[in-house]
Amino acid sequence: GSVITWGRPPYGGDSSSVSSDLSSSVTEIFSTTSAFAALKSDGSVITWGWSTKGGDSSSVSSDLNSDVTEIFSTTVSFAALKSDGSVITWGDSLNGGNSSSVSSDLSSDVTEIFSTGFSFAALKSDGSVITWGGTWGGSSYGGDSSSVSSDLNSDVTEIFSTVFSFAALKSDGSVITWGHSLNGGNSSSVSSDLSSDVTEIFSTDRAFAALKSDGSVITWGGSNDGGDSSSVSIFLNSGVTDIFSTPGAFAALLQAPLDDDGDG
């Protein structure tokens, strides 16, 4: 249960300041781009690395002494989920580290947390979604979900993300999106196709691909990063069983054709 670190000191390679806390009982380690957070068997959390990007958790240290069950991250902030369903955040205040605007909504009943590169989305036990983080310069990077808030009040089962946007899958198979409009946040061009029967969603850094129950695929977002599948649409109308991605492209696995015996 001890931890050994190496590499660039400011990015988490030097853990000497917390070495005594990392000598035993660590069960899992999480990271931003420049800091680490270690979860210990007693539910406490130890952090180190770039102070403003999650390495300094002193402002919430009393809340991280016990009962943390899992940790999530943006590129520069952490969110800790506690056993009572509450959420504690720290790191870059503009990118998820400051959740004061939604603190009352994060005090209980959170079951899972998802993230873009800049913001968080918390899924609650009643199927509602709470978001915070990355919203500045006139653009939303997932932290502001006010435009779809009525659709996120209930029945959300899972959330997916690009670096800049979220996509929520609801129990009726419909999809709700928000965030940066050019990078997956705006799905209006395919809204009718996302109104039902979606079973799973995949993503690149800037685009989404939704797999439907009939084996068809719907894509949207950055056209050069997988959002435009028009050149292969004939192959995506049916028979797709799974989708894989790099940061900038998708690959769909098709069902094997039947042989002469009709059994594939």
N, C-alpha and C positions, 0 to 999 in steps of 0.2 A: 503493500500500500504506500510505498514511498514514491517520490517523483524526482526524476533527473531531467534537467533542461540544458540546452546548448543552442548556439546560434547567435544572432544579433541581440545584444543585451537589451536595447530599448523595446524590442518586439517580443520579449518574453524569454529570451535565451538566458537571462540572468535572473534566477529566483532566490538569490542569496538573502534578500530582505525578508523572505518568508520560509526559509529553509527548515526551520524548526517545526513549522506547521505542516510541512510537506514530508516529514520523516516517516509518517505512518498513516494508515486508515483512509487513504484517498481511494475512492471507488470509480470515479470518472472525471475526465477533464474536458472542458469546452473552450472555445476560442472565438475572438473577433479577429480582425486582420493583424492586430498588434498587441493583444493581451490574452492571458489565460485565466480561467476560473476553475478551480478544483473543488469537486463535491466530495465531502468526507462521509464516512459511515454514520456519523452522528447528525447528519443533515446540515452541517455548517459548510461555509464556502470561503475559500482562500483565493485571493486574486493577486496577480502581478503582471508587469509589462507596462506598456504605454499608459500613463496615468489617466489621460483624458479620453482614452479609447477602451475603457473597461478595466484597466489595471488597478485603479484606485477605487475601492468600494467603501472607503471610510465613512462616507455620508450615510450609508445604510448598514453599517457593520452590525448594529444591534439586531436588525431584522434577518441577518444572515448567520446568526449563531446556531440556529437549529431549524429543523422541520422543512428544509428545502429538499424537494424530490427530483427536480430536473432544472436544467438551465438552457436558455435559448439565446440567440445572438443576432444582431445586425452586423454590419462591417465594423462598427465602432461602439456598440453598446450591448449590455447583457440584460436579460429578464429572467428572474428566478421564480419558479412556480413552487409554492409551499403546499404542505399536506392539507391545509385548510382551504385550498383553492384560491388563495390570495397571490398577488404578484408583486415582486420587488424589482425595481429597475435602477441601473446606474450606467455611467459612461457618457458619451456625447449627448448633451441635452437636446440637440436638434434632431438627432437620429435614433430616438428610442430610449435614451437614458433618462429622460424626464417624463414621467407618466402622471404628473400631478393633475392634469386636466381631466383625467378619467379615473382618478384614484378610487372614487367611491364604487365605480363599476368593477374595479379589480380587487376589491376587498374580499371577495368570496366567489365560489362556484365556477372558477376558470378550470377547464379540463386540459387544454393544450394551447400552445402559443406557436404562431408561425411568423415568418419575417421575410421582408424584401431586404435589399442591401441597406435600407435606411429607416425602416419602420416595422412596427409589430402589429399583429392582429391576434387577439385572444378569443378563443372559442369557449363559450360558457355551456354549462350543462343543459340550459334551456334552448340551445341551438342559436343563440344570439352571438353577435360579434362586436368586439370593442377594439378600436384602432387608435394608434398614436405614433408620433414620430414624423419623419421626413416630410415636411411641408414648408416650402420657402420659395422665394423668387417667383411667385405666381403659379408654381407648378406643385402638384401633389405627387408624392412618391409612395403612396399607400397609406399614409398616416391619417389622411382626411377621407372618410367614407360617407360624409354627410349627403352626398348626391344619391346614394343608394341605401341610406339608413333604414328606410321602411322595409327593404328587401332582406336586411340583415337582422331583423328583430327575432327571427325564429327559423327553425328547420334547416339550418346549415349543418352539414355533416363533416365537411373537410375543407381545408383552404390550401391553395397552391399559389406559387409566386414566381414572377420573374425578378430581376434585380430591382425593378421600378414599380411593379404593379401586383395586385392580388386578384385571384379568381376563387370565388366560393362556390362549392358544389352543394346543392340543396337536396333534401330527401326525395323530392319529386323529379330529380334528374335535371333540373334547370341550373343555369350558371349565372352568377352575378359578378361583375368585374368593376374594379376601380383602381385609381393610381394614375400614372403618366399615360396620357391618351395614345401616344405613339408607340408605346412599349407594352401593350397588353391591357391597359386600363380601359380602353374603349372597344367594346365588342359589338357596337350597334350595327355594323355591317353584316354580322352573322347572328343577330339576336334571335331570329326565328328558328335557326338551327340549334340554338342553345336553350330553347324553352322547355325541353324534355329529353329524357332517354340518355343523358350523358352519364357514363359510369366512372370515368377517371380523366384527369387532366395532367398534361405533361408540359414542360417549359424549357426554353432556352433562356439566355439572359434577357431577351427582349420580346419574346413571342410565346404564345400558348398553342397547344394542340389538344382538343377534346376528343376522346374516344367514346363513341356511342354504342348502345346495346346491339345495334344492327351491324357493327363492325365498320362503320364509316367514321371519317375523321374530319373535324372542323378546325380551321386554324385562323388566328388573328394576331395582330401586333406588328412588330418590326418586320417589314416585308423581306428584307435581306437577311433576316435571322430566323427564318422559318415561318413567319406569319403569312406569307403568300405561298400557297401550295397549288396554285392554278395549273402549273406546268405538269403536275402529276395527279390532278384531281380524278382522272379516270381510274387510277389505281387505288384511290382512297374512298371509293363509294361503298365498299363492302369488304369483308374478309380480313380486316386488320385485327390482329390479336394482341399486339403490344406496340408501344412506341418508346424509342430511346432518343437521347439528345446529347449534343455537345453544347458549348455556350452559344453556338451560332447556327445549328442545323438540327433537323429531325431525321430519324430513320424509322420507318414503319415495318413491322414484321407481319407478313401475310400468312393466312391459313394455307397449309399445304393442299394442293389440288387432289381430288379423289383419283385413285387408280382404277384399273379395269374392274376390280371387285367392289368398287364404291366405298372403300374404307380408308382411303388416304394412303 
